[in-house]
Amino acid sequence: MTYSLRILLADKWETPMPQEVIRTWADARGRDSCGVVLLETPGEWVRGIVGLLALSKEFKDIGLIVTNVGPNGAAARAGIARGDVLLRYDGVDLDTVARLCELTERAALSRDSCGQIDAIRGDRERQVKVAAGRLGVTVSAPLHRLKLHWLLEATLKTRGPVFAAKWRPI
Amino acid sequence: MTLKTVRSVAEADGQDAREPALVEAPGELIGRLLVLLATVRGQGNARRRKLAKV
């Protein structure tokens, strides 16, 4: 009997569970919040999306992901690049975008000419000095910490395929 | 055509950038992921929200 049970369980484990494939906004709406889904993705987006998911998993509690860097801003001059994760500004943990804005504004008003950012790129953490004031970047909190109110509104009203033909990689 | 399933960064690095693929994502994050992507590219209703400029 034990042997039969083992065969039965092994058979269940080896049978892949069917996974839901997301192609349109309608596919994503109202789906169960647990489990794993498959997102049909154009090849040029695959690396970016997988990287974003990995960063979000790793930095659930602190950190902000740099989504773009202005060409002549303080961050660009300090060597910050898209995909870096900003952990601390002058030693203060960055858990929200509002916190980073507050810290940069405070630095601009103070007598200090620069601030210090702890950032991670890949698996390497480093400290960079940036000019006090605006950094010249756009940032986003990792996915777990994105606010839900505008997410709900946007997912309810947006229609069509997730990856429209006009989209180009960032 | 059968699409390849990509589960990790290492698999994504080995993926041909011209070939579409299925990216495995946690169901709890899929809504957030889609809206963030739409925000970045200004698609649909999400275009009204801008990423924070600091």
Backbone of each chain as ProteinMPNN parsed JSONL, in Angstrom:
{"seq_chain_A": "MTYSLRILLADKWETPMPQEVIRTWADARGRDSCGVVLLETPGEWVRGIVGLLALSKEFKDIGLIVTNVGPNGAAARAGIARGDVLLRYDGVDLDTVARLCELTERAALSRDSCGQIDAIRGDRERQVKVAAGRLGVTVSAPLHRLKLHWLLEATLKTRGPVFAAKWRPI", "coords_chain_A": {"N_chain_A": [[0.831, -1.204, 0.0], [1.923, 1.186, 0.824], [3.811, 1.444, -1.138], [2.202, 1.776, -3.399], [1.033, 4.197, -2.789], [3.255, 5.828, -2.877], [3.897, 5.681, -5.584], [1.625, 6.892, -6.635], [1.816, 9.507, -5.589], [4.244, 10.322, -6.698], [3.564, 10.325, -9.348], [1.741, 12.413, -9.341], [3.391, 14.561, -8.663], [5.089, 14.671, -10.821], [3.486, 15.394, -12.863], [2.998, 18.28, -14.627], [1.54, 21.252, -13.322], [-1.174, 22.95, -14.829], [-0.581, 26.214, -15.99], [-1.692, 29.554, -15.79], [-1.81, 31.688, -18.589], [-0.947, 34.997, -19.213], [-2.048, 37.356, -21.398], [-3.537, 39.56, -22.116], [-4.941, 42.566, -20.634], [-7.362, 41.872, -19.589], [-7.005, 39.201, -18.965], [-5.486, 39.379, -16.68], [-7.11, 40.56, -14.835], [-9.006, 40.117, -11.919], [-7.922, 37.689, -11.264], [-6.759, 34.921, -9.285], [-4.905, 35.646, -6.343], [-2.836, 34.086, -5.542], [-0.299, 31.572, -6.26], [1.376, 30.872, -9.428], [1.905, 32.629, -12.447], [2.116, 32.852, -16.045], [3.585, 35.2, -18.068], [3.135, 36.348, -21.26], [5.67, 37.557, -23.167], [7.397, 39.989, -25.136], [10.575, 39.349, -26.697], [12.574, 41.34, -26.257], [11.841, 42.478, -23.889], [12.109, 40.612, -21.934], [14.451, 40.225, -20.268], [14.499, 42.567, -18.722], [12.061, 42.436, -17.299], [12.26, 40.039, -15.853], [14.468, 40.71, -14.316], [13.402, 42.847, -12.828], [11.443, 41.502, -11.331], [13.099, 39.845, -9.818], [14.58, 41.729, -8.344], [12.512, 42.894, -6.89], [11.711, 40.811, -5.275], [13.963, 40.491, -3.729], [14.299, 42.944, -2.425], [12.172, 43.583, -0.53], [11.574, 45.142, 1.704], [13.238, 47.497, 2.119], [14.626, 50.03, -0.076], [14.795, 51.499, -3.353], [14.043, 51.267, -6.766], [15.956, 52.329, -9.483], [14.585, 53.686, -12.289], [15.078, 55.295, -14.46], [17.647, 57.502, -15.651], [18.516, 60.824, -15.722], [20.388, 62.705, -18.201], [22.268, 64.719, -17.391], [22.167, 64.939, -14.673], [22.651, 64.943, -11.049], [22.822, 62.304, -10.194], [23.619, 60.894, -12.48], [26.151, 61.961, -12.855], [27.35, 60.909, -10.648], [27.53, 58.287, -11.259], [25.37, 56.59, -11.043], [23.095, 54.197, -12.307], [20.424, 52.977, -14.488], [18.409, 50.475, -13.039], [19.908, 50.166, -10.774], [19.7, 49.81, -7.197], [18.622, 51.952, -4.758], [19.528, 52.201, -1.492], [19.999, 53.644, 0.957], [19.962, 57.078, 2.02], [22.176, 59.385, 3.051], [22.496, 57.717, 5.273], [19.892, 57.097, 6.028], [17.285, 54.785, 5.791], [15.714, 53.981, 2.697], [12.504, 53.678, 2.162], [10.227, 54.578, 0.937], [9.217, 56.551, -1.934], [8.53, 59.116, -1.245], [10.023, 59.515, 1.049], [12.649, 59.653, 0.022], [12.423, 61.974, -1.539], [11.958, 63.861, 0.463], [14.385, 63.726, 1.875], [16.267, 64.55, -0.051], [15.405, 67.133, -0.526], [15.788, 68.258, 1.965], [18.541, 68.063, 2.129], [19.248, 69.839, 0.123], [18.593, 72.246, 1.268], [20.28, 72.421, 3.382], [23.619, 73.153, 4.652], [25.382, 71.395, 3.598], [27.277, 70.271, 0.828], [27.038, 67.958, -0.518], [25.455, 64.692, -0.642], [25.265, 61.323, 0.652], [24.849, 58.251, -0.925], [23.841, 54.921, -0.467], [24.068, 52.277, -2.575], [23.029, 49.471, -4.609], [24.31, 47.431, -7.126], [23.765, 44.75, -9.116], [25.313, 42.257, -7.314], [26.836, 43.858, -5.772], [27.474, 46.178, -3.306], [27.737, 49.688, -2.944], [29.042, 52.943, -2.061], [28.115, 56.182, -2.928], [28.896, 59.601, -3.6], [26.747, 62.309, -3.979], [25.708, 65.372, -5.514], [24.101, 67.755, -3.428], [20.531, 68.053, -3.318], [18.212, 67.794, -6.099], [18.242, 64.594, -7.717], [17.965, 63.801, -10.334], [16.715, 61.512, -11.387], [14.308, 58.906, -12.193], [12.358, 56.963, -10.039], [11.143, 53.871, -8.652], [9.258, 52.139, -6.206], [9.947, 48.751, -5.201], [7.93, 46.002, -6.472], [6.319, 44.791, -4.446], [5.808, 46.879, -2.727], [4.353, 48.786, -4.039], [1.709, 51.126, -4.248], [-1.762, 50.338, -3.834], [-4.151, 51.66, -4.595], [-4.171, 53.187, -7.015], [-3.362, 51.211, -8.678], [-5.506, 49.44, -8.809], [-7.45, 51.001, -10.019], [-6.259, 51.506, -12.501], [-5.93, 48.91, -13.57], [-8.534, 48.133, -13.833], [-9.588, 49.765, -15.807], [-7.918, 49.769, -18.042], [-7.454, 48.423, -21.278], [-7.102, 45.821, -23.833], [-4.156, 44.248, -25.378], [-1.422, 43.317, -23.237], [1.184, 43.916, -24.027], [1.383, 46.223, -26.21], [1.698, 46.763, -29.756], [3.132, 49.056, -30.367], [4.919, 49.427, -28.366], [8.206, 49.874, -27.098], [11.37, 48.669, -25.957], [12.721, 50.011, -22.9]], "CA_chain_A": [[0.0, 0.0, 0.0], [2.832, 2.336, 0.874], [4.43, 1.528, -2.453], [1.197, 2.335, -4.324], [0.876, 5.619, -2.454], [4.441, 6.532, -3.382], [3.739, 5.775, -7.046], [0.562, 7.861, -6.884], [2.331, 10.855, -5.306], [5.286, 10.634, -7.688], [2.861, 10.634, -10.583], [1.152, 13.754, -9.195], [4.465, 15.553, -8.673], [5.712, 14.785, -12.142], [2.55, 15.991, -13.8], [3.055, 19.729, -14.436], [0.264, 21.929, -13.119], [-1.412, 23.94, -15.888], [-0.403, 27.576, -15.486], [-2.457, 30.544, -16.546], [-0.978, 32.574, -19.404], [-1.489, 36.349, -19.266], [-1.737, 38.034, -22.659], [-4.242, 40.843, -22.168], [-5.298, 43.102, -19.318], [-8.523, 41.113, -19.109], [-6.502, 37.958, -18.364], [-4.902, 39.663, -15.365], [-8.148, 41.061, -13.928], [-9.814, 39.199, -11.132], [-7.316, 36.375, -11.109], [-6.41, 34.584, -7.916], [-3.658, 36.337, -5.992], [-1.767, 33.153, -5.176], [0.166, 30.746, -7.361], [2.33, 31.425, -10.382], [1.33, 32.803, -13.778], [3.093, 33.035, -17.114], [3.303, 36.419, -18.822], [3.698, 36.289, -22.613], [6.501, 38.758, -23.194], [8.309, 40.124, -26.279], [11.942, 38.987, -26.31], [13.396, 42.457, -25.788], [11.406, 42.857, -22.546], [12.233, 39.491, -20.997], [15.511, 40.436, -19.283], [14.098, 43.646, -17.819], [10.964, 42.009, -16.42], [12.791, 39.041, -14.915], [15.313, 41.462, -13.38], [12.521, 43.599, -11.93], [10.842, 40.538, -10.393], [14.141, 39.391, -8.888], [14.874, 42.843, -7.427], [11.362, 43.076, -6.001], [11.732, 39.721, -4.294], [15.116, 40.668, -2.833], [14.216, 44.192, -1.658], [10.774, 43.764, -0.14], [11.366, 46.076, 2.816], [13.832, 48.811, 1.842], [15.231, 50.168, -1.385], [14.024, 52.054, -4.469], [14.674, 50.874, -8.028], [16.137, 53.434, -10.428], [13.982, 53.295, -13.566], [15.692, 56.082, -15.519], [18.619, 58.475, -15.153], [18.668, 61.993, -16.601], [21.763, 62.729, -18.714], [23.217, 65.631, -16.743], [21.797, 65.099, -13.268], [23.63, 64.602, -10.01], [22.971, 60.845, -10.133], [24.408, 60.465, -13.64], [27.546, 62.339, -12.6], [27.878, 60.029, -9.593], [27.662, 56.932, -11.796], [24.184, 55.761, -10.81], [22.535, 53.752, -13.588], [19.122, 52.308, -14.447], [18.488, 49.12, -12.468], [20.512, 50.213, -9.435], [18.748, 49.926, -6.091], [19.087, 52.923, -3.763], [19.153, 51.657, -0.175], [20.014, 54.672, 2.004], [20.458, 58.42, 1.681], [22.787, 59.895, 4.287], [22.304, 56.752, 6.352], [18.477, 56.85, 6.314], [16.714, 53.765, 4.9], [14.745, 54.483, 1.714], [11.397, 52.726, 2.019], [9.224, 55.147, 0.03], [9.709, 57.642, -2.787], [8.347, 60.356, -0.48], [11.175, 59.638, 1.963], [13.8, 60.109, -0.758], [12.174, 63.377, -1.886], [12.132, 64.644, 1.687], [15.81, 63.766, 2.218], [17.005, 65.365, -1.019], [15.025, 68.538, -0.298], [16.45, 68.689, 3.2], [19.971, 68.224, 1.811], [19.405, 71.054, -0.68], [18.462, 73.408, 2.152], [21.342, 72.422, 4.394], [24.88, 73.712, 4.186], [26.198, 70.346, 2.979], [27.28, 70.369, -0.63], [26.741, 66.651, -1.119], [24.878, 63.642, 0.187], [25.841, 60.009, 0.365], [23.843, 57.214, -1.229], [24.254, 53.514, -0.514], [23.33, 51.672, -3.696], [23.438, 48.114, -4.995], [24.21, 47.05, -8.542], [24.079, 43.31, -9.119], [25.479, 41.834, -5.928], [27.871, 44.709, -5.192], [26.986, 47.408, -2.668], [28.752, 50.744, -2.966], [28.603, 54.244, -1.569], [28.47, 57.25, -3.877], [28.599, 60.979, -3.199], [25.984, 63.033, -4.995], [25.472, 66.776, -5.178], [22.859, 67.924, -2.664], [19.393, 68.505, -4.131], [17.578, 66.796, -6.975], [19.192, 63.605, -8.233], [17.805, 63.641, -11.781], [16.351, 60.122, -11.704], [12.968, 58.452, -11.814], [12.489, 55.755, -9.223], [9.918, 53.168, -8.281], [9.399, 51.146, -5.144], [9.759, 47.391, -5.706], [6.522, 45.684, -6.713], [5.562, 44.501, -3.221], [5.467, 48.1, -1.981], [3.585, 49.752, -4.838], [0.393, 51.403, -3.662], [-2.795, 49.591, -4.538], [-5.351, 52.369, -5.032], [-4.11, 53.519, -8.438], [-3.235, 49.952, -9.415], [-6.837, 48.899, -9.047], [-8.122, 51.86, -10.998], [-5.65, 51.326, -13.812], [-6.19, 47.578, -14.123], [-9.952, 48.008, -14.173], [-9.976, 50.554, -16.973], [-7.059, 49.58, -19.202], [-7.913, 47.303, -22.106], [-6.221, 45.41, -24.919], [-3.017, 43.392, -25.029], [-0.478, 43.893, -22.276], [2.286, 44.498, -24.79], [0.89, 46.772, -27.469], [2.726, 46.684, -30.793], [3.96, 50.276, -30.438], [5.863, 49.475, -27.252], [9.619, 49.6, -27.36], [12.063, 48.536, -24.667], [13.184, 51.279, -22.314]], "C_chain_A": [[0.874, 1.267, 0.0], [3.461, 2.577, -0.498], [3.476, 2.188, -3.446], [1.03, 3.838, -4.092], [2.043, 6.433, -3.011], [4.344, 6.73, -4.903], [2.727, 6.87, -7.384], [1.08, 9.284, -6.7], [3.373, 11.259, -6.344], [4.638, 11.038, -8.997], [2.286, 12.048, -10.525], [2.234, 14.821, -9.285], [5.031, 15.764, -10.064], [4.774, 15.391, -13.177], [2.555, 17.506, -13.622], [1.658, 20.325, -14.273], [0.041, 22.895, -14.28], [-1.299, 25.35, -15.309], [-1.12, 28.544, -16.413], [-1.503, 31.443, -17.324], [-1.679, 33.918, -19.537], [-1.065, 36.988, -20.586], [-2.37, 39.423, -22.725], [-4.528, 41.309, -20.741], [-6.47, 42.335, -18.723], [-8.082, 39.804, -18.45], [-6.04, 38.196, -16.931], [-5.963, 40.069, -14.342], [-8.834, 39.925, -13.197], [-9.206, 37.824, -10.963], [-6.922, 36.165, -9.649], [-5.041, 35.186, -7.565], [-2.547, 35.368, -5.59], [-1.346, 32.357, -6.416], [1.092, 31.5, -8.298], [1.638, 31.546, -11.727], [2.457, 32.983, -14.786], [2.682, 34.262, -17.928], [3.954, 36.316, -20.192], [4.386, 37.622, -22.908], [7.335, 38.823, -24.471], [9.753, 39.914, -25.807], [12.742, 40.127, -25.71], [13.008, 42.914, -24.384], [11.745, 41.806, -21.497], [13.247, 39.782, -19.894], [15.113, 41.486, -18.249], [13.038, 43.198, -16.822], [11.456, 40.984, -15.402], [13.682, 39.735, -13.875], [14.483, 42.229, -12.363], [11.884, 42.671, -10.888], [11.872, 40.081, -9.356], [14.472, 40.48, -7.873], [13.744, 43.018, -6.418], [11.333, 42.013, -4.91], [12.83, 39.972, -3.256], [14.956, 41.885, -1.928], [12.764, 44.493, -1.284], [10.599, 44.93, 0.829], [12.007, 47.443, 2.606], [14.402, 48.815, 0.431], [14.26, 50.708, -2.42], [14.772, 51.728, -5.754], [14.766, 52.086, -8.947], [15.616, 52.983, -11.784], [14.53, 54.115, -14.737], [16.639, 57.107, -14.904], [18.736, 59.601, -16.168], [20.126, 62.168, -16.99], [22.731, 63.603, -17.928], [22.934, 65.84, -15.265], [22.911, 64.682, -12.32], [23.881, 63.09, -9.976], [23.838, 60.337, -11.29], [25.884, 60.781, -13.41], [28.187, 61.433, -11.553], [27.967, 58.569, -10.042], [26.496, 56.017, -11.493], [23.53, 55.44, -12.154], [21.177, 53.111, -13.385], [19.3, 50.877, -13.925], [19.2, 49.072, -11.138], [19.399, 50.282, -8.391], [19.353, 50.863, -5.055], [18.598, 52.46, -2.394], [19.018, 52.739, 0.887], [20.488, 55.998, 1.433], [20.928, 59.04, 2.984], [22.464, 58.999, 5.485], [20.861, 56.43, 6.686], [17.925, 55.841, 5.297], [15.676, 54.364, 3.964], [13.654, 53.435, 1.531], [10.298, 53.258, 1.108], [9.873, 56.249, -0.811], [9.602, 58.968, -2.028], [9.525, 60.588, 0.471], [12.395, 60.167, 1.213], [13.641, 61.584, -1.136], [12.453, 64.273, -0.679], [13.62, 64.808, 2.011], [16.603, 64.637, 1.245], [16.672, 66.849, -0.849], [15.72, 69.085, 0.948], [17.941, 68.937, 2.935], [20.211, 69.506, 1.023], [19.368, 72.304, 0.19], [19.6, 73.504, 3.168], [22.627, 73.01, 3.807], [25.758, 72.669, 3.487], [26.133, 70.477, 1.461], [26.979, 69.025, -1.285], [26.108, 65.709, -0.107], [25.499, 62.31, -0.187], [24.732, 58.986, 0.155], [24.501, 55.845, -1.162], [23.403, 52.848, -1.585], [23.866, 50.276, -3.98], [23.268, 47.96, -6.496], [24.653, 45.595, -8.646], [24.189, 42.833, -7.68], [26.505, 42.694, -5.205], [27.26, 45.988, -4.607], [28.097, 48.448, -2.683], [28.143, 52.031, -2.453], [29.046, 55.3, -2.57], [28.087, 58.604, -3.276], [27.83, 61.647, -4.328], [25.816, 64.483, -4.539], [24.143, 66.891, -4.441], [21.76, 68.454, -3.578], [18.887, 67.388, -5.026], [18.628, 65.873, -7.595], [19.127, 63.495, -9.759], [17.546, 62.19, -12.161], [14.841, 59.957, -11.562], [13.149, 57.133, -11.081], [11.114, 55.132, -8.997], [10.22, 52.269, -7.103], [9.309, 49.758, -5.786], [8.28, 47.002, -5.695], [5.716, 45.457, -5.441], [5.073, 45.764, -2.52], [4.727, 49.132, -2.833], [2.194, 49.911, -4.236], [-0.714, 50.781, -4.503], [-3.908, 50.451, -5.13], [-5.311, 52.716, -6.523], [-3.918, 52.269, -9.293], [-4.605, 49.418, -9.794], [-7.546, 49.686, -10.134], [-7.585, 51.591, -12.407], [-5.977, 49.957, -14.402], [-7.65, 47.416, -14.511], [-10.272, 48.682, -15.504], [-9.129, 50.285, -18.22], [-7.474, 48.325, -19.966], [-6.838, 46.909, -23.117], [-5.067, 44.551, -24.45], [-2.079, 44.102, -24.062], [0.665, 44.586, -23.015], [1.756, 44.951, -26.134], [2.043, 46.823, -28.465], [3.656, 47.89, -30.789], [5.021, 50.33, -29.335], [7.271, 49.178, -27.713], [10.309, 49.459, -26.009], [12.628, 49.871, -24.208], [14.635, 51.508, -22.69]], "O_chain_A": [[0.612, 2.246, -0.699], [3.621, 3.709, -0.954], [3.877, 3.045, -4.233], [0.906, 4.63, -5.027], [1.876, 7.537, -3.53], [4.665, 7.796, -5.429], [2.94, 7.669, -8.297], [0.829, 10.159, -7.529], [3.384, 12.397, -6.812], [5.089, 11.964, -9.672], [2.327, 12.79, -11.506], [2.032, 15.864, -9.907], [5.401, 16.875, -10.443], [5.21, 15.844, -14.235], [2.152, 17.988, -12.564], [0.723, 19.958, -14.984], [0.972, 23.593, -14.68], [-1.865, 25.637, -14.254], [-1.148, 28.378, -17.633], [-0.501, 31.906, -16.78], [-2.847, 33.986, -19.92], [0.126, 37.143, -20.858], [-1.808, 40.344, -23.316], [-4.379, 40.555, -19.778], [-6.563, 42.169, -17.507], [-8.707, 39.348, -17.492], [-6.182, 37.326, -16.072], [-5.752, 39.943, -13.136], [-9.193, 38.906, -13.787], [-9.895, 36.886, -10.562], [-6.774, 37.119, -8.887], [-4.138, 35.224, -8.401], [-1.425, 35.798, -5.325], [-1.961, 32.462, -7.477], [1.533, 32.611, -8.005], [0.867, 30.666, -12.11], [3.605, 33.235, -14.418], [1.555, 34.34, -18.416], [5.176, 36.208, -20.294], [3.753, 38.677, -22.898], [7.928, 37.817, -24.861], [10.108, 40.253, -24.678], [13.504, 39.923, -24.765], [13.758, 43.656, -23.749], [11.675, 42.081, -20.299], [12.944, 39.608, -18.714], [15.357, 41.319, -17.054], [13.107, 43.537, -15.641], [11.106, 41.057, -14.224], [13.652, 39.386, -12.695], [14.816, 42.26, -11.178], [11.799, 43.017, -9.71], [11.56, 39.948, -8.173], [14.628, 40.199, -6.685], [13.988, 43.261, -5.237], [10.974, 42.289, -3.765], [12.653, 39.704, -2.067], [15.421, 41.871, -0.788], [12.206, 45.52, -1.672], [9.588, 45.63, 0.781], [11.373, 48.46, 2.89], [14.631, 47.768, -0.175], [13.064, 50.421, -2.38], [15.99, 51.891, -5.827], [13.777, 52.785, -9.166], [16.125, 52.026, -12.367], [14.455, 53.676, -15.884], [16.448, 57.528, -13.763], [19.023, 59.358, -17.34], [21.017, 61.825, -16.213], [23.907, 63.258, -17.81], [23.406, 66.809, -14.671], [23.948, 64.154, -12.722], [25.009, 62.648, -9.757], [24.683, 59.462, -11.104], [26.757, 59.975, -13.728], [29.398, 61.213, -11.56], [28.429, 57.714, -9.287], [26.601, 54.802, -11.66], [23.426, 56.302, -13.027], [20.81, 52.745, -12.268], [20.224, 50.168, -14.323], [19.124, 48.067, -10.431], [18.297, 50.753, -8.672], [20.442, 50.618, -4.537], [17.394, 52.342, -2.167], [18.041, 52.758, 1.635], [21.293, 56.047, 0.503], [20.143, 59.198, 3.919], [22.191, 59.49, 6.58], [20.607, 55.578, 7.537], [18.08, 56.022, 4.089], [14.846, 55.168, 4.39], [13.846, 52.435, 0.839], [9.518, 52.477, 0.563], [10.916, 56.799, -0.458], [10.468, 59.833, -2.151], [9.963, 61.721, 0.667], [13.099, 61.039, 1.72], [14.598, 62.354, -1.065], [13.105, 65.311, -0.798], [14.062, 65.897, 2.378], [17.5, 65.374, 1.654], [17.537, 67.711, -1.004], [16.177, 70.228, 0.971], [18.523, 69.893, 3.448], [21.223, 70.182, 1.208], [20.028, 73.299, -0.11], [19.839, 74.567, 3.74], [22.7, 73.32, 2.618], [26.758, 73.017, 2.859], [25.079, 70.757, 0.888], [26.696, 68.967, -2.481], [26.21, 65.899, 1.105], [26.173, 62.186, -1.209], [23.803, 58.877, 0.956], [25.576, 55.63, -1.722], [22.175, 52.855, -1.512], [25.001, 49.946, -3.638], [22.232, 48.307, -7.063], [25.786, 45.256, -8.302], [23.246, 42.993, -6.904], [26.996, 42.311, -4.143], [26.62, 46.769, -5.311], [29.263, 48.122, -2.46], [26.924, 52.2, -2.409], [30.197, 55.316, -3.006], [27.1, 58.731, -2.552], [28.218, 61.559, -5.493], [25.786, 64.777, -3.344], [23.175, 66.212, -4.782], [22.032, 69.217, -4.505], [19.099, 66.205, -4.759], [19.731, 66.294, -7.945], [20.115, 63.139, -10.401], [18.096, 61.695, -13.145], [14.177, 60.756, -10.902], [13.978, 56.301, -11.451], [10.078, 55.783, -9.135], [11.308, 51.702, -7.007], [8.655, 49.606, -6.818], [7.478, 47.611, -4.986], [4.562, 45.876, -5.355], [4.066, 45.743, -1.811], [4.502, 50.252, -2.375], [1.586, 48.945, -3.776], [-0.614, 50.707, -5.728], [-4.559, 50.021, -6.082], [-6.313, 52.555, -7.22], [-4.262, 52.256, -10.475], [-4.842, 49.002, -10.928], [-8.156, 49.122, -11.042], [-8.345, 51.466, -13.368], [-6.266, 49.846, -15.594], [-7.971, 46.648, -15.418], [-11.138, 48.215, -16.244], [-9.576, 50.548, -19.336], [-7.803, 47.299, -19.37], [-5.807, 47.571, -23.241], [-4.995, 44.169, -23.282], [-1.962, 45.327, -24.071], [1.059, 45.7, -22.669], [1.686, 44.17, -27.082], [3.209, 46.914, -28.08], [4.825, 47.778, -31.158], [5.914, 51.177, -29.367], [7.501, 48.349, -28.594], [9.88, 50.063, -25.026], [12.965, 50.738, -25.014], [15.222, 52.518, -22.3]]}, "seq_chain_B": "MTLKTVRSVAEADGQDAREPALVEAPGELIGRLLVLLATVRGQGNARRRKLAKV", "coords_chain_B": {"N_chain_B": [[3.622, 27.643, -32.356], [5.859, 26.882, -29.784], [6.451, 28.546, -26.823], [9.33, 29.443, -24.957], [9.773, 28.96, -21.463], [10.723, 31.29, -19.042], [12.392, 31.491, -16.022], [14.3, 32.601, -14.357], [16.973, 35.029, -13.806], [19.315, 34.127, -14.938], [18.384, 32.372, -16.893], [17.063, 34.224, -18.449], [19.175, 35.738, -19.378], [20.282, 33.981, -21.144], [18.47, 33.931, -23.135], [17.243, 34.44, -26.422], [16.97, 37.661, -27.63], [15.223, 38.267, -29.649], [13.221, 36.496, -29.628], [9.975, 35.878, -28.454], [8.842, 35.092, -25.096], [7.657, 33.115, -22.287], [7.268, 34.515, -19.227], [7.758, 33.594, -15.937], [5.866, 34.532, -13.202], [4.996, 35.664, -9.884], [1.619, 35.268, -8.92], [0.483, 37.121, -7.187], [1.804, 39.45, -7.729], [1.314, 40.188, -10.313], [-0.568, 42.097, -11.203], [0.503, 44.505, -10.232], [2.931, 44.497, -11.598], [2.135, 44.694, -14.297], [0.889, 47.193, -14.326], [2.983, 48.864, -13.616], [4.678, 48.529, -15.816], [3.013, 49.528, -17.826], [2.821, 52.125, -16.959], [5.428, 53.048, -17.224], [5.629, 53.001, -20.008], [3.527, 54.576, -20.728], [0.903, 53.574, -21.319], [-2.552, 53.051, -21.973], [-4.917, 53.489, -19.313], [-3.095, 53.851, -17.315], [-1.367, 55.779, -18.073], [-1.786, 58.23, -16.981], [-0.531, 58.314, -14.599], [2.595, 59.187, -13.361], [6.004, 58.169, -13.154], [7.891, 58.721, -10.189], [9.82, 61.626, -10.101], [12.952, 62.446, -8.935]], "CA_chain_B": [[4.994, 27.802, -31.85], [5.941, 26.735, -28.341], [7.322, 29.568, -26.257], [10.18, 28.99, -23.85], [9.439, 29.567, -20.172], [11.899, 31.872, -18.374], [12.102, 31.54, -14.589], [15.36, 33.255, -13.576], [17.808, 35.984, -14.536], [20.277, 33.351, -15.737], [17.661, 31.893, -18.082], [16.773, 35.4, -19.281], [20.428, 36.123, -20.038], [20.531, 33.05, -22.242], [17.324, 33.977, -24.043], [17.388, 35.254, -27.63], [16.156, 38.866, -27.459], [14.242, 38.403, -30.734], [12.19, 35.477, -29.436], [9.097, 36.069, -27.298], [8.953, 34.014, -24.109], [6.712, 33.169, -21.169], [7.997, 34.829, -18.0], [7.046, 33.099, -14.758], [5.741, 35.613, -12.215], [4.039, 35.363, -8.814], [0.287, 35.794, -9.208], [0.174, 38.268, -6.329], [2.487, 40.651, -8.221], [1.115, 40.393, -11.747], [-1.261, 43.372, -11.411], [1.477, 45.58, -9.996], [3.918, 44.449, -12.685], [1.537, 45.203, -15.535], [0.639, 48.637, -14.227], [4.277, 49.552, -13.649], [5.125, 48.516, -17.216], [2.16, 50.455, -18.574], [3.171, 53.477, -16.521], [6.713, 53.383, -17.847], [5.451, 53.228, -21.43], [2.404, 55.473, -20.983], [-0.157, 52.838, -22.007], [-3.891, 52.952, -21.388], [-5.301, 54.36, -18.208], [-1.951, 54.059, -16.429], [-0.51, 56.864, -18.564], [-1.973, 59.448, -16.182], [0.377, 58.289, -13.462], [3.994, 59.315, -13.766], [6.976, 57.702, -12.178], [8.371, 59.832, -9.372], [11.115, 62.226, -10.466], [13.612, 62.918, -7.718]], "C_chain_B": [[4.984, 27.698, -30.325], [6.926, 27.758, -27.781], [8.103, 28.987, -25.082], [9.74, 29.691, -22.561], [10.719, 30.028, -19.483], [11.568, 32.071, -16.903], [13.128, 32.334, -13.799], [16.149, 34.21, -14.457], [18.79, 35.239, -15.436], [19.614, 32.841, -17.018], [17.365, 33.057, -19.024], [18.018, 35.85, -20.031], [20.724, 35.226, -21.24], [19.444, 33.064, -23.307], [17.624, 34.878, -25.246], [16.432, 36.443, -27.532], [15.128, 39.05, -28.57], [13.068, 37.451, -30.562], [11.295, 35.821, -28.259], [9.194, 34.871, -26.35], [7.84, 34.156, -23.083], [7.523, 33.408, -19.899], [7.161, 34.376, -16.805], [7.039, 34.19, -13.693], [4.774, 35.199, -11.118], [2.695, 36.012, -9.12], [-0.042, 37.041, -8.409], [0.795, 39.567, -6.859], [2.106, 41.011, -9.653], [0.42, 41.727, -12.037], [-0.309, 44.541, -11.273], [2.484, 45.651, -11.154], [3.349, 45.071, -13.953], [1.335, 46.71, -15.481], [1.955, 49.412, -14.241], [4.806, 49.615, -15.086], [4.326, 49.519, -18.043], [2.475, 51.897, -18.211], [4.452, 53.943, -17.201], [6.511, 53.742, -19.318], [4.259, 54.123, -21.763], [1.257, 54.806, -21.711], [-1.465, 52.922, -21.235], [-4.131, 53.932, -20.26], [-4.133, 54.694, -17.294], [-1.108, 55.256, -16.864], [-0.651, 58.134, -17.719], [-1.032, 59.478, -14.977], [1.815, 58.357, -13.988], [4.876, 58.67, -12.707], [7.542, 58.917, -11.447], [9.726, 60.318, -9.864], [11.725, 62.809, -9.195], [14.852, 63.71, -8.105]], "O_chain_B": [[4.186, 28.358, -29.659], [8.079, 27.828, -28.205], [7.602, 28.156, -24.325], [9.382, 30.868, -22.575], [11.677, 29.266, -19.353], [10.588, 32.736, -16.565], [12.851, 32.713, -12.661], [16.017, 34.208, -15.681], [19.064, 35.666, -16.558], [20.214, 32.875, -18.093], [17.407, 32.903, -20.245], [17.936, 36.29, -21.178], [21.333, 35.656, -22.219], [19.496, 32.295, -24.267], [18.195, 35.957, -25.089], [15.226, 36.259, -27.371], [14.247, 39.901, -28.453], [12.052, 37.569, -31.247], [11.8, 36.039, -27.158], [9.582, 33.776, -26.756], [7.167, 35.185, -23.016], [8.369, 32.59, -19.538], [5.991, 34.74, -16.686], [8.093, 34.71, -13.325], [3.826, 34.46, -11.382], [2.639, 37.17, -9.532], [-0.759, 37.919, -8.888], [0.365, 40.658, -6.484], [2.538, 42.047, -10.157], [0.769, 42.413, -12.998], [-0.312, 45.458, -12.094], [2.836, 46.735, -11.62], [4.009, 45.882, -14.604], [1.578, 47.416, -16.46], [2.03, 50.498, -14.817], [5.322, 50.648, -15.513], [4.883, 50.261, -18.852], [2.403, 52.787, -19.059], [4.547, 55.072, -17.684], [7.14, 54.672, -19.824], [4.0, 54.402, -22.934], [0.684, 55.395, -22.628], [-1.482, 52.87, -20.005], [-3.617, 55.05, -20.258], [-4.166, 55.696, -16.579], [-0.235, 55.703, -16.121], [0.224, 59.0, -17.727], [-0.772, 60.538, -14.407], [2.181, 57.665, -14.938], [4.535, 58.634, -11.525], [7.655, 60.002, -12.017], [10.661, 59.533, -10.025], [11.079, 63.572, -8.475], [15.566, 64.204, -7.232]]}, "name": "protein", "num_of_chains": 2, "seq": "MTYSLRILLADKWETPMPQEVIRTWADARGRDSCGVVLLETPGEWVRGIVGLLALSKEFKDIGLIVTNVGPNGAAARAGIARGDVLLRYDGVDLDTVARLCELTERAALSRDSCGQIDAIRGDRERQVKVAAGRLGVTVSAPLHRLKLHWLLEATLKTRGPVFAAKWRPIMTLKTVRSVAEADGQDAREPALVEAPGELIGRLLVLLATVRGQGNARRRKLAKV"}
